[in-house]
Amino acid sequence: MTLNLKIMQLKNLLKNPQLLCESNFINGEFFTKDKKITVQNPATLEVIGHVPHGDKIEAKVAIEAAQKAMIGWKKLAGKERAKMS
């Protein structure tokens, strides 16, 4: 079975198949890079995908965006957070 077929099978199991993507999501945008990190199933060590290998600058941008988003997020009740998708 090819990796692409495995990824398609995993997508079919998800309620929202767009959640399984081989990109980094930073501050509302998806980013891809040529350099990738292999993602494995920890139980079987089977390769299930790849994600971009981000650098220090992308990590800093992601952390800053998360900190900014947390200001409003922490004010929401659990039921309000659950409604977001």
N, C-alpha and C positions, 0 to 999 in steps of 0.2 A: 504494500500500500504506500502510495507516495505521500509526502508531507502535505501537499495541497489538498489531497483527498481527506487526510486526517483533520486538517483545519476546517474543511467544509462540514465534516461530521460533527465536530465540536460546536460549530456555529448553529447547526440544526438543533442542538440540545439546549441552547440558550433562549430565554424568553425574548431577549433583544440581541440578535446575532451581530449587530454592529459593535457590541462590546468586545468582541474578539478581533482585535486588529493588531497589526505589527507596526505600531507607531507609538510615539510618546505624546501624551496629551498634556500640554502646558498652557495654562491661562486661556482655556477655551479654544485652543488650536492644536491640530495634529501635526507632528513633525516626524520625518523619517531621515535616515542617514545611510550612507553606504556601509559603515562599520556596524555590525550587528552582534548581539549577544544571543546565544542559544538558550531557549527555554525548554526545560525538561519536566516530565511528570516525575515528581519526587519518589513515587512508589515504584515506578518501573524504569526510570531513567530514559524513557523513550522521548525523543525530540518531538515537541508539539508545536513549536513555532520559533520565531526570532523577534527581537525587539531592537530598536536602534541603541547604539552605545553612545549615550550622552556624555558631554564634557562638563567641566566645572562651571562654565558660564551658564549652560542650560540648567544645571542643578540649582544654581543661585537664583535664576529667573523663576524656576518652579517653586522654590522655597518661598520667595517673596510673594508670588501669586497666591500660594496656599495661605500664608499668613494674612494677607489682605482679605481673602475670601472667608477666613475663619471669624473675622469680626462680626459679620452678619449671620453666619451659619450658627455660631454658638448661641445666638439669641433665639433661634427657632426651637420650638418644642419638637419632641420626637415624632409626633403625628404629622407635623408640618414637613419635617425632613423626609419622612417616608413617602409623602405625596410627590416629591421631586423625582423625576426620571429622565 
